[in-house]
Structure formats: C-alpha cells, structure tokens
Amino acid sequence: MKAILRHVALFLELVKFPHTIFALPFAFMGAVLAARGVPSSEKLFWILIAMVGARSGAMAFNRLADRRLDALNPRTKDRALPFGLISVMEASLFILASFGLFLFATWMLNPLCFKLAPLALAIVTLYSYTKRFTTLSHLILGLADGIAPIGGWLAITGRLELPPFLLGFAVAFWVAGFDILYALADADFDRQYGLYSYPAILGPENSLLISRAFHMVTILFFALLAPLLGLGTLYGAGVAFAAGLLAFEHLLIERYGLGKLNAAFFTVNGLMSPTLFLFTLLDLLL
C-alpha cells in the first residue's frame, strides 16, 4: 500500500497537480460568464474532469519530451523521469489515459467541445517542443492555458463568441508573462543548450520589460470584458486586485531578484485566478 501511495505521489509531482489552480478557475470563470451565474453541477463536473485530464496529460507529455534536458539541468535533474523513478512506459500510459479522459469529458459536454478537442490537444502538446526553435514558446504556453476559459464558455453555450476569446487572450498573456519570469532561473542553461527562452536570447532586463508589457495587456483584456458583458463594480474590483498582484510580482523580482522567484511565481499567481473568479461570480450573483 505504501508503495502504491508513493507512486501516486510521484505522478502528482510529475504533473505538478497543485498548479491546476492557475488555469482551472479561469475555465470556471468562462462557464459562469456564459451562464450569467452558476451552471448546472453536471456541467461543472465535466469541465473539471476535462481540465484535469488535459492539464495532467499535457504536463506529463512535457516532462516526457524534456526528460533528457531535465537530466542535464541541475535544477531539474532530480525529477521523477530523468531520475528513473517513473519509466517512459508508465508516463506514456498516463498521458494516454489523461487525454482519453479529456476526450470523454468533452464528448459529455457537447458536440462542438468534442470536435475542437483534438485542436486543444495539438496545442498543449506542441508547446513541449517550441522552446527548441522559437522564443514564441512563452506565448504558446499561454495559448495552451488560454484555451481553458474558451472551453468553459463553449461547454455552456456550444457557440464560439467574442467574450471568451478576450478572456482567453488575457490568460494567455498572463501565463506568458509569468513563464518569462520563471525562465530567468534557467537563462544560463537555456543559452548553453541552444534553447529559445526570452531570458536566454534577450537577457534578463529586456525579458522583464516584455513580461511587464504582457501583464499590462492581460489587465487590458480583463477590463474590456466589463463593458462587453455588462459586468459591474465587483468585477472591476477583481480586475484592480489582479493588477495589484501583478505589480507586486514584478516589484518582488525587481527588488529581490531570483531569491523571491518562488514567491512571485507560486504565491502571487496562485492567488490571482481564484480571486478574480470569485469577484466575477459575486458580480454576476449580486
């Protein structure tokens, strides 16, 4: 039993399960905006299953694709795959099961979600290789997470419309911005092995400027949703709080450098998505 629990823990670490909090609230945010309130429990359940399946499969696929690079990087060499705690076969089976779960969940939601599911899987798996040939890898990761609110909206309405794309763009630039910050820690490694992160190619200062610009665009897209969907004061307060969190994130990095990277990355960004979702839900209900 202990061996089974240890293996489960390894897989949870493999996919960084707690990081689901970054994108999942935005999937629910897309759903509540589409429903103008709380959707049915059945819809929420299948959105949750779709998100867990897609994200778990994508993270495991990324770890599998990067296992040789991770083995060379002092920061990542102790991860389960390069260290041999999880085999390539086990990871591959986990990926197939996760993506299968995602496809089944989209089939349970509605026909359009199911038809677009292969495109979503193509985007989340493509990201794993983009760092090898383009600096757009940060934005492609953002796009992979930006699918979440679009999918949440589609799950409720079954239609492609403008509002979820604005929310998706906001999420995409938010994720791309903090991924640039996270890449600061690996700038020397990326440069040595010819990987195309912004910090490796453009240097830390220029990368910080780009990250700030991306986060300004994030707030702009969040703000544009208010008049488009008739959102009120509480939503505006949520956007203002999100802007404050992002400003604080950049202040931490500017003042303390990489020593505060974990606080900036995990704490600030971990607070932002659930808080904005809560303000949005309260705005719709009250």
C-alpha positions as CSV (number, residue, x, y, z in Angstrom):
1,M,0.0,0.0,0.0
2,K,2.8,2.4,0.9
3,A,4.5,1.7,-2.5
4,I,1.3,2.5,-4.3
5,L,0.8,5.8,-2.4
6,R,4.5,6.7,-3.1
7,H,3.9,6.1,-6.8
8,V,0.7,8.2,-6.8
9,A,2.7,10.9,-5.1
10,L,5.3,10.7,-7.9
11,F,2.7,11.1,-10.6
12,L,1.1,14.1,-8.7
13,E,4.6,15.7,-8.6
14,L,5.2,14.8,-12.2
15,V,2.2,16.8,-13.3
16,K,2.6,19.5,-10.6
17,F,-1.1,18.9,-9.6
18,P,-1.3,22.0,-7.3
19,H,-0.6,24.2,-10.3
20,T,-4.0,23.3,-11.7
21,I,-5.1,26.3,-9.7
22,F,-3.6,28.6,-12.3
23,A,-6.0,27.7,-15.1
24,L,-9.0,25.8,-13.6
25,P,-10.6,29.0,-12.1
26,F,-10.5,30.6,-15.5
27,A,-12.3,27.6,-17.0
28,F,-15.0,28.0,-14.4
29,M,-14.9,31.8,-15.0
30,G,-15.7,31.2,-18.7
31,A,-18.5,28.9,-17.7
32,V,-20.2,31.3,-15.2
33,L,-19.9,34.2,-17.6
34,A,-21.6,32.1,-20.3
35,A,-24.3,31.0,-17.9
36,R,-24.6,34.5,-16.3
37,G,-24.5,32.7,-13.0
38,V,-23.8,29.2,-11.6
39,P,-24.1,26.5,-14.3
40,S,-25.5,23.0,-13.6
41,S,-23.5,20.7,-11.3
42,E,-23.2,18.3,-14.2
43,K,-21.6,20.9,-16.5
44,L,-19.2,21.9,-13.8
45,F,-18.3,18.3,-13.1
46,W,-17.4,17.6,-16.7
47,I,-15.5,20.9,-17.1
48,L,-13.4,19.9,-14.0
49,I,-12.8,16.4,-15.5
50,A,-11.8,17.9,-18.8
51,M,-9.4,20.3,-17.2
52,V,-7.7,17.7,-15.0
53,G,-7.4,15.3,-18.0
54,A,-6.0,17.9,-20.4
55,R,-3.6,19.5,-17.9
56,S,-2.3,16.3,-16.4
57,G,-1.7,14.8,-19.9
58,A,0.0,18.0,-21.1
59,M,2.3,18.3,-18.1
60,A,3.3,14.6,-18.3
61,F,3.9,15.0,-22.1
62,N,6.1,18.0,-21.4
63,R,8.1,16.1,-18.8
64,L,8.5,13.2,-21.2
65,A,9.6,15.4,-24.0
66,D,12.1,17.3,-21.8
67,R,13.4,14.3,-19.8
68,R,16.9,14.4,-21.4
69,L,17.2,18.1,-21.0
70,D,15.9,17.9,-17.4
71,A,18.7,15.3,-16.7
72,L,21.3,17.9,-17.7
73,N,19.8,20.8,-15.7
74,P,20.9,20.9,-12.0
75,R,17.5,22.4,-11.1
76,T,15.5,19.6,-12.6
77,K,17.8,16.5,-12.7
78,D,16.1,15.0,-9.6
79,R,12.7,14.9,-11.3
80,A,11.0,11.5,-11.4
81,L,11.5,10.8,-15.1
82,P,15.2,11.8,-15.5
83,F,15.9,10.2,-12.1
84,G,14.3,6.9,-13.2
85,L,11.5,6.9,-10.6
86,I,8.9,6.8,-13.3
87,S,9.5,4.9,-16.5
88,V,8.9,6.2,-20.0
89,M,6.3,3.4,-20.5
90,E,4.4,4.5,-17.3
91,A,4.5,8.1,-18.3
92,S,3.2,7.3,-21.8
93,L,0.3,5.2,-20.4
94,F,-0.5,8.0,-18.0
95,I,-0.6,10.5,-20.9
96,L,-2.9,8.3,-23.0
97,A,-5.2,7.8,-20.0
98,S,-5.3,11.5,-19.2
99,F,-6.0,12.6,-22.8
100,G,-8.6,9.8,-23.1
101,L,-10.3,11.2,-20.0
102,F,-10.3,14.7,-21.5
103,L,-11.8,13.5,-24.8
104,F,-14.6,11.6,-23.0
105,A,-15.3,14.7,-20.8
106,T,-15.6,16.9,-24.0
107,W,-17.9,14.3,-25.5
108,M,-20.1,14.5,-22.4
109,L,-20.3,18.3,-22.6
110,N,-21.4,19.0,-26.2
111,P,-20.6,18.2,-29.9
112,L,-18.6,21.4,-30.5
113,C,-16.4,20.8,-27.5
114,F,-15.7,17.3,-28.7
115,K,-15.0,18.4,-32.3
116,L,-12.5,21.0,-31.1
117,A,-10.8,18.8,-28.5
118,P,-8.1,17.4,-30.9
119,L,-7.1,21.0,-31.7
120,A,-6.7,21.7,-28.0
121,L,-4.6,18.6,-27.6
122,A,-2.4,19.6,-30.5
123,I,-1.7,23.0,-28.9
124,V,-0.9,21.7,-25.5
125,T,1.5,19.0,-26.8
126,L,3.1,21.3,-29.4
127,Y,4.3,23.6,-26.6
128,S,6.7,21.0,-25.3
129,Y,8.9,21.3,-28.4
130,T,8.7,25.0,-29.2
131,K,11.5,26.1,-26.9
132,R,13.8,24.2,-29.2
133,F,13.2,26.5,-32.1
134,T,11.3,29.7,-31.2
135,T,11.1,32.4,-28.5
136,L,7.3,32.2,-29.0
137,S,7.3,29.3,-26.7
138,H,6.2,31.5,-23.8
139,L,3.1,32.7,-25.8
140,I,2.3,29.2,-27.0
141,L,2.3,28.0,-23.4
142,G,0.0,31.0,-22.7
143,L,-2.2,29.9,-25.6
144,A,-2.4,26.4,-24.1
145,D,-3.8,27.8,-20.8
146,G,-5.9,30.4,-22.6
147,I,-8.0,27.6,-24.1
148,A,-9.4,27.0,-20.6
149,P,-11.9,29.9,-20.4
150,I,-12.8,29.4,-24.0
151,G,-13.6,25.8,-23.3
152,G,-15.6,26.7,-20.2
153,W,-17.7,29.1,-22.3
154,L,-18.2,26.5,-25.0
155,A,-19.2,23.9,-22.5
156,I,-22.2,26.0,-21.6
157,T,-23.2,27.7,-24.8
158,G,-21.9,25.4,-27.5
159,R,-21.0,28.5,-29.5
160,L,-17.8,30.4,-30.4
161,E,-18.3,34.1,-29.4
162,L,-16.0,37.1,-28.8
163,P,-16.1,37.4,-24.9
164,P,-14.4,34.0,-24.2
165,F,-11.6,34.9,-26.7
166,L,-10.9,38.2,-24.8
167,L,-10.7,36.2,-21.6
168,G,-8.5,33.6,-23.3
169,F,-6.2,36.3,-24.6
170,A,-5.9,37.8,-21.0
171,V,-5.0,34.4,-19.6
172,A,-2.5,33.7,-22.5
173,F,-0.6,36.9,-21.9
174,W,-0.7,36.4,-18.1
175,V,0.8,32.9,-18.4
176,A,3.3,34.0,-21.0
177,G,4.4,36.9,-18.7
178,F,5.0,34.8,-15.6
179,D,6.6,32.0,-17.7
180,I,9.2,34.5,-18.8
181,L,9.9,35.3,-15.1
182,Y,10.2,31.6,-14.3
183,A,12.6,31.2,-17.2
184,L,15.0,33.6,-15.6
185,A,16.3,30.8,-13.4
186,D,17.3,28.7,-16.4
187,A,18.7,31.5,-18.6
188,D,22.3,30.2,-18.5
189,F,21.3,26.6,-19.1
190,D,19.0,27.6,-22.0
191,R,21.8,29.6,-23.5
192,Q,24.3,26.8,-23.2
193,Y,22.0,24.2,-24.8
194,G,20.5,26.5,-27.5
195,L,17.0,26.8,-26.1
196,Y,14.9,29.8,-27.1
197,S,13.7,31.4,-24.0
198,Y,13.5,35.2,-23.8
199,P,15.9,35.4,-20.9
200,A,18.5,33.3,-22.8
201,I,18.1,35.2,-26.1
202,L,17.3,38.8,-25.0
203,G,18.8,38.9,-21.5
204,P,17.1,39.5,-18.1
205,E,16.4,43.2,-18.4
206,N,14.7,43.0,-21.8
207,S,12.8,39.9,-20.7
208,L,11.5,41.7,-17.6
209,L,10.2,44.6,-19.8
210,I,8.4,42.1,-22.1
211,S,6.9,40.3,-19.1
212,R,5.6,43.7,-17.7
213,A,4.2,44.6,-21.1
214,F,2.4,41.2,-21.4
215,H,0.9,41.7,-17.9
216,M,-0.4,45.2,-18.9
217,V,-2.1,43.6,-21.9
218,T,-3.6,41.0,-19.6
219,I,-5.3,43.7,-17.5
220,L,-6.4,45.5,-20.6
221,F,-8.2,42.3,-21.9
222,F,-9.8,41.7,-18.5
223,A,-11.0,45.3,-18.5
224,L,-12.5,45.0,-22.0
225,L,-14.8,42.3,-20.8
226,A,-16.7,44.6,-18.4
227,P,-18.5,46.8,-21.0
228,L,-18.9,43.8,-23.4
229,L,-20.7,41.7,-20.8
230,G,-22.2,44.4,-18.6
231,L,-20.1,43.5,-15.6
232,G,-20.2,45.8,-12.6
233,T,-18.2,47.2,-9.7
234,L,-17.3,43.9,-8.1
235,Y,-15.7,42.6,-11.3
236,G,-13.9,45.9,-11.6
237,A,-12.6,45.5,-8.1
238,G,-11.4,42.0,-9.0
239,V,-9.5,43.3,-12.1
240,A,-7.9,46.1,-9.9
241,F,-6.9,43.4,-7.4
242,A,-5.3,41.3,-10.2
243,A,-3.4,44.4,-11.4
244,G,-2.1,44.9,-7.9
245,L,-1.0,41.3,-7.6
246,L,0.9,41.5,-10.9
247,A,2.5,44.8,-10.0
248,F,3.6,43.2,-6.7
249,E,5.0,40.2,-8.5
250,H,7.2,42.5,-10.6
251,L,8.2,44.5,-7.6
252,L,9.4,41.4,-5.8
253,I,11.6,40.4,-8.8
254,E,12.9,43.9,-9.3
255,R,13.9,44.4,-5.6
256,Y,15.0,40.9,-4.6
257,G,15.9,39.1,-7.9
258,L,15.6,35.3,-8.2
259,G,15.6,35.0,-4.4
260,K,11.9,35.8,-4.5
261,L,11.1,33.9,-7.7
262,N,9.1,31.2,-6.0
263,A,7.1,33.7,-4.0
264,A,6.4,35.7,-7.2
265,F,5.5,32.7,-9.3
266,F,3.5,30.5,-6.9
267,T,2.0,32.8,-4.3
268,V,1.0,35.7,-6.4
269,N,-0.1,33.8,-9.5
270,G,-1.8,31.2,-7.3
271,L,-3.9,33.9,-5.7
272,M,-4.8,35.7,-8.9
273,S,-7.0,33.2,-10.8
274,P,-9.2,32.1,-7.9
275,T,-9.6,35.6,-6.6
276,L,-10.7,37.0,-10.0
277,F,-13.1,34.1,-10.4
278,L,-14.7,34.8,-7.0
279,F,-15.1,38.5,-7.8
280,T,-16.6,37.7,-11.2
281,L,-19.1,35.2,-9.6
282,L,-20.1,37.6,-6.9
283,D,-20.6,40.3,-9.5
284,L,-22.9,38.0,-11.5
285,L,-24.9,36.8,-8.5
286,L,-25.2,40.2,-6.6
